[in-house]
Amino acid sequence: MTSVTAFAPATVSNVGCGFDVLGFALESPGDEVEARFAPAGVVIEDITGDGGRLPREAARNTASVAVLALLTKLGERRGVALRIRKGLPLSSGLGGSAASAAAAVVAVDALIGARSSIDTLIACALEGERLGAGSAHADNIAPSICGGFVLVRRPSPPDVLRLPVPMGLTAVVVHPDLEIETAGARALLGDTVPLADAVRQWANMGALVDGLHRGDFALIGRALEDTIAEPRRAALIPGLALIKRAAVGAGALGCSISGSGPSLFALCAGAGVASRVADAMVESVRAAIGGDPQVYVSSLEARGARVVSTCAS
């Protein structure tokens, strides 16, 4: 093959109570990366969909850094050129840097025929995420590569658990006309957590995982509470409390911030409820923030990063 193109989906991370350890993939949107052999090293030939804002230097781009980690891991001496097509809005809380890194390692792995393990792909993509997010947390990378709903027990070496998704569980994600840089949002969290908040978060985390296993929608709804990150980031999203109330009022099991924001997600028991929740959230976002928010409705059983096209020599 002379080139391979891979797609990696957007992701919702944290999922309320699972800061840095829970995440799930969406069916769309996502990023695409085309990889082909080059004379040497890793080069970025082109990036579209970013308005010229992302770095073209290989050492400063999440996709190329992830690919360099993969080539080094495999002892591959051939060079690779990348073309990146951003389908995700920048600084959206939907795992944009993770999607680019995930698509890049999947494309390059297929190009060189390495058939690397999922753990290897995650570990190498994490090197790109470390650059993009300031730390190597895998709650975006893992679901973007694996698909579905995952729990990251440990990022390095990767220990990722795939969680069951009850039939009908559907996500609504609304992206307001805002941008929040991940590094700045993380800085708001500080280094310590009150013990009472930590205990409540652990309880919610256990309840959410149990609810997923038993298909208990009511328990899932009660567990979608974040006592650690959301209270410290709420001021970044105008009208957050009102938007959450609108989602729950329309039938959502619960609603919270996706990643570091500004995107918001809600979980719903069925596509019909999700449609009503999406309408209510969009209306509330328009009232509180303005602009024309983007909305996505997705199954939680979405596929992860995958090859979408190849070109044979």
C-alpha positions as CSV (number, residue, x, y, z in Angstrom):
1,M,0.0,0.0,0.0
2,T,1.1,3.5,-0.7
3,S,-1.3,5.3,1.6
4,V,-3.8,4.5,4.4
5,T,-6.5,6.7,5.9
6,A,-7.9,6.1,9.3
7,F,-10.8,7.7,11.2
8,A,-11.0,8.2,15.0
9,P,-14.1,9.3,16.8
10,A,-14.8,12.1,19.2
11,T,-15.1,11.0,22.9
12,V,-16.7,12.1,26.1
13,S,-14.3,11.8,29.0
14,N,-14.8,11.9,32.8
15,V,-18.5,11.0,32.4
16,G,-19.4,12.9,35.5
17,C,-17.9,10.9,38.3
18,G,-15.0,9.2,36.5
19,F,-12.4,12.0,36.3
20,D,-9.5,10.8,34.1
21,V,-10.7,7.2,34.1
22,L,-14.0,6.9,32.3
23,G,-14.8,7.7,28.7
24,F,-16.9,6.6,25.7
25,A,-16.8,7.1,22.0
26,L,-19.3,8.8,19.8
27,E,-20.4,7.7,16.3
28,S,-19.4,11.1,14.9
29,P,-17.8,13.5,14.5
30,G,-14.1,12.6,14.3
31,D,-10.7,13.2,12.7
32,E,-9.1,11.5,9.7
33,V,-5.4,11.0,9.1
34,E,-3.9,9.8,5.9
35,A,-0.4,8.3,6.1
36,R,2.0,7.4,3.3
37,F,5.7,6.5,3.2
38,A,8.2,9.4,3.1
39,P,12.0,9.5,2.6
40,A,12.7,9.9,6.4
41,G,11.3,10.9,9.7
42,V,7.7,12.1,10.3
43,V,6.4,15.1,8.4
44,I,3.0,16.8,8.3
45,E,2.1,17.6,4.7
46,D,-1.2,19.3,5.3
47,I,-3.9,20.0,8.0
48,T,-7.4,21.0,7.0
49,G,-10.4,21.9,9.2
50,D,-8.3,23.8,11.8
51,G,-8.3,27.3,10.3
52,G,-4.5,27.2,10.3
53,R,-4.3,27.1,14.1
54,L,-2.6,23.7,14.7
55,P,1.2,23.4,14.5
56,R,2.7,21.9,11.3
57,E,6.0,21.1,13.0
58,A,6.2,17.4,13.7
59,A,7.6,17.9,17.2
60,R,4.6,20.0,18.2
61,N,1.6,18.1,16.7
62,T,-0.1,15.4,18.6
63,A,-0.6,13.1,15.6
64,S,3.1,13.2,14.5
65,V,4.4,12.8,18.0
66,A,2.2,9.7,18.4
67,V,3.4,8.3,15.1
68,L,7.1,8.9,16.1
69,A,6.4,7.0,19.3
70,L,5.0,4.1,17.3
71,L,7.8,4.0,14.8
72,T,10.4,4.1,17.6
73,K,8.5,1.3,19.5
74,L,8.5,-0.9,16.4
75,G,12.1,-0.1,15.3
76,E,10.7,1.1,11.9
77,R,13.2,3.1,9.9
78,R,11.0,4.2,7.0
79,G,9.7,7.8,7.1
80,V,6.0,8.7,7.1
81,A,4.1,11.7,5.8
82,L,0.7,12.7,7.3
83,R,-2.3,14.6,6.1
84,I,-4.7,15.5,8.9
85,R,-8.4,16.4,8.4
86,K,-9.9,17.8,11.5
87,G,-13.6,17.0,11.9
88,L,-13.7,18.0,15.6
89,P,-13.9,21.6,16.8
90,L,-10.8,22.8,18.6
91,S,-10.8,23.1,22.4
92,S,-14.3,21.5,22.6
93,G,-13.9,18.9,25.3
94,L,-14.5,16.1,22.8
95,G,-11.0,14.7,22.7
96,G,-9.7,16.4,19.5
97,S,-6.0,15.9,20.2
98,A,-6.8,12.3,21.2
99,A,-8.7,11.6,18.0
100,S,-5.9,12.9,15.8
101,A,-3.3,10.8,17.7
102,A,-5.5,7.7,17.6
103,A,-6.3,8.0,13.8
104,A,-2.6,8.6,13.1
105,V,-1.3,5.5,14.9
106,V,-4.0,3.3,13.4
107,A,-3.2,4.6,9.9
108,V,0.5,4.2,10.2
109,D,0.3,0.8,11.9
110,A,-1.8,-0.4,8.9
111,L,0.6,1.3,6.4
112,I,3.6,-0.6,7.7
113,G,1.6,-3.8,8.4
114,A,2.7,-4.1,12.0
115,R,-0.6,-5.3,13.5
116,S,0.3,-3.8,16.8
117,S,-1.7,-4.6,19.9
118,I,-4.4,-2.3,21.2
119,D,-2.2,-1.6,24.2
120,T,0.7,-0.5,22.0
121,L,-1.5,1.8,20.0
122,I,-2.9,3.3,23.2
123,A,0.6,3.8,24.7
124,C,1.9,5.5,21.6
125,A,-1.1,7.7,21.0
126,L,-0.8,8.7,24.7
127,E,2.5,10.4,23.8
128,G,0.6,12.7,21.5
129,E,-2.0,13.3,24.1
130,R,0.7,14.2,26.6
131,L,1.7,17.0,24.3
132,G,-1.8,18.1,23.6
133,A,-3.3,18.0,27.1
134,G,-0.2,18.5,29.2
135,S,-0.4,15.0,30.8
136,A,-0.9,11.4,29.7
137,H,-4.4,10.6,30.8
138,A,-6.1,8.0,28.6
139,D,-9.8,8.6,29.1
140,N,-10.0,10.1,25.6
141,I,-7.4,8.0,23.9
142,A,-8.7,4.6,25.1
143,P,-12.3,5.0,23.9
144,S,-11.2,6.7,20.7
145,I,-9.1,3.6,19.8
146,C,-11.3,0.9,21.5
147,G,-14.8,2.3,20.9
148,G,-17.6,1.8,23.3
149,F,-17.5,2.7,27.0
150,V,-14.1,2.1,28.8
151,L,-12.6,2.4,32.3
152,V,-8.9,3.2,32.4
153,R,-7.5,1.5,35.5
154,R,-4.0,2.6,34.6
155,P,-2.7,4.6,31.6
156,S,0.9,3.3,31.6
157,P,1.3,0.5,30.8
158,P,-2.3,0.6,29.6
159,D,-4.8,-1.3,31.6
160,V,-8.2,-0.6,30.0
161,L,-11.5,-2.3,30.8
162,R,-14.4,-2.3,28.4
163,L,-17.6,-1.7,30.2
164,P,-21.0,-3.1,29.0
165,V,-23.6,-0.7,27.5
166,P,-27.2,-1.4,28.4
167,M,-29.5,-1.6,25.3
168,G,-30.9,1.7,24.4
169,L,-28.5,3.9,26.4
170,T,-27.9,7.0,24.2
171,A,-25.7,10.1,24.5
172,V,-26.6,13.6,23.6
173,V,-23.6,16.0,23.3
174,V,-24.0,19.7,22.8
175,H,-21.0,21.9,21.8
176,P,-21.6,25.6,22.6
177,D,-19.9,28.4,20.7
178,L,-17.1,28.5,23.3
179,E,-13.5,27.2,23.6
180,I,-11.8,26.0,26.8
181,E,-8.2,25.0,26.8
182,T,-7.6,21.7,28.5
183,A,-4.4,22.9,30.3
184,G,-6.2,25.9,31.8
185,A,-9.2,23.9,32.9
186,R,-7.0,21.4,34.6
187,A,-5.2,24.1,36.4
188,L,-8.5,25.1,38.1
189,L,-8.6,21.7,39.9
190,G,-5.6,22.2,42.2
191,D,-3.7,19.3,43.8
192,T,-6.0,18.3,46.7
193,V,-9.6,17.1,47.1
194,P,-11.6,17.3,50.4
195,L,-12.1,13.8,51.8
196,A,-15.9,14.0,51.8
197,D,-15.9,14.9,48.0
198,A,-13.5,12.0,47.2
199,V,-15.7,9.5,49.2
200,R,-18.8,10.7,47.3
201,Q,-17.0,10.5,44.0
202,W,-15.8,6.9,44.7
203,A,-19.4,5.9,45.6
204,N,-20.8,7.4,42.4
205,M,-18.1,5.8,40.3
206,G,-18.9,2.3,41.7
207,A,-22.6,2.9,41.3
208,L,-22.2,4.0,37.7
209,V,-20.2,0.9,36.8
210,D,-22.7,-1.3,38.6
211,G,-25.6,0.4,36.8
212,L,-23.9,-0.2,33.4
213,H,-23.5,-3.9,34.2
214,R,-27.0,-4.4,35.5
215,G,-28.7,-2.1,33.0
216,D,-30.2,-0.1,35.8
217,F,-31.0,3.3,34.2
218,A,-32.2,4.8,37.5
219,L,-28.9,4.0,39.2
220,I,-26.9,5.3,36.2
221,G,-28.8,8.6,36.6
222,R,-28.2,8.9,40.3
223,A,-24.5,8.2,39.8
224,L,-23.9,10.9,37.2
225,E,-22.7,13.4,39.7
226,D,-19.3,15.0,39.7
227,T,-18.1,16.3,43.1
228,I,-14.6,17.1,42.1
229,A,-14.1,18.6,38.6
230,E,-17.4,20.1,37.6
231,P,-17.8,22.4,40.7
232,R,-14.4,23.9,40.0
233,R,-15.0,24.4,36.3
234,A,-18.7,25.5,36.3
235,A,-17.8,29.2,36.0
236,L,-16.2,28.5,32.6
237,I,-19.7,27.6,31.1
238,P,-22.3,30.3,31.5
239,G,-25.7,28.9,32.5
240,L,-24.4,25.4,33.3
241,A,-26.9,24.7,36.1
242,L,-29.8,25.8,33.9
243,I,-28.6,23.7,30.9
244,K,-28.4,20.6,33.2
245,R,-31.9,21.2,34.6
246,A,-33.2,21.6,31.0
247,A,-31.7,18.2,30.1
248,V,-33.0,16.4,33.1
249,G,-36.4,18.1,32.8
250,A,-36.6,16.7,29.2
251,G,-35.9,13.2,30.4
252,A,-32.2,12.8,30.6
253,L,-30.8,10.4,33.2
254,G,-28.1,13.0,34.0
255,C,-26.0,15.7,32.4
256,S,-22.4,17.0,33.0
257,I,-19.4,18.5,31.3
258,S,-17.6,16.5,28.6
259,G,-13.9,16.4,29.5
260,S,-12.8,19.9,30.4
261,G,-15.7,21.5,28.4
262,P,-17.3,23.5,27.1
263,S,-19.2,20.6,25.5
264,L,-21.9,19.0,27.7
265,F,-23.2,15.5,27.6
266,A,-26.4,13.8,28.8
267,L,-27.2,10.1,29.0
268,C,-30.7,9.0,28.0
269,A,-32.8,5.8,28.0
270,G,-33.5,5.6,24.3
271,A,-33.2,7.5,21.1
272,G,-36.7,9.1,21.5
273,V,-35.8,10.6,24.8
274,A,-32.4,11.7,23.5
275,S,-34.1,13.6,20.7
276,R,-36.2,15.6,23.2
277,V,-33.2,16.2,25.5
278,A,-31.1,17.4,22.5
279,D,-33.8,20.0,21.6
280,A,-34.0,21.2,25.3
281,M,-30.3,21.4,25.7
282,V,-29.8,23.4,22.5
283,E,-32.5,25.8,23.4
284,S,-31.0,26.3,26.9
285,V,-27.5,26.7,25.5
286,R,-28.7,29.4,23.0
287,A,-30.4,31.3,25.9
288,A,-27.4,31.1,28.2
289,I,-24.5,31.4,25.8
290,G,-25.9,32.4,22.4
291,G,-24.5,31.3,19.1
292,D,-25.5,28.2,17.1
293,P,-24.4,25.1,19.2
294,Q,-23.5,21.8,17.5
295,V,-25.4,18.8,18.7
296,Y,-24.7,15.1,18.3
297,V,-26.8,12.1,19.3
298,S,-25.0,8.8,19.5
299,S,-25.2,5.2,20.7
300,L,-22.6,4.4,23.4
301,E,-21.6,1.3,21.4
302,A,-19.8,3.4,18.8
303,R,-16.8,1.9,17.0
304,G,-13.3,3.1,17.7
305,A,-10.5,4.2,15.4
306,R,-10.3,2.2,12.1
307,V,-9.0,2.2,8.6
308,V,-11.5,3.8,6.2
309,S,-9.5,3.7,2.9
310,T,-6.3,2.4,1.4
311,C,-4.5,3.1,-1.8
312,A,-2.5,0.2,-3.3
313,S,0.8,0.6,-5.0
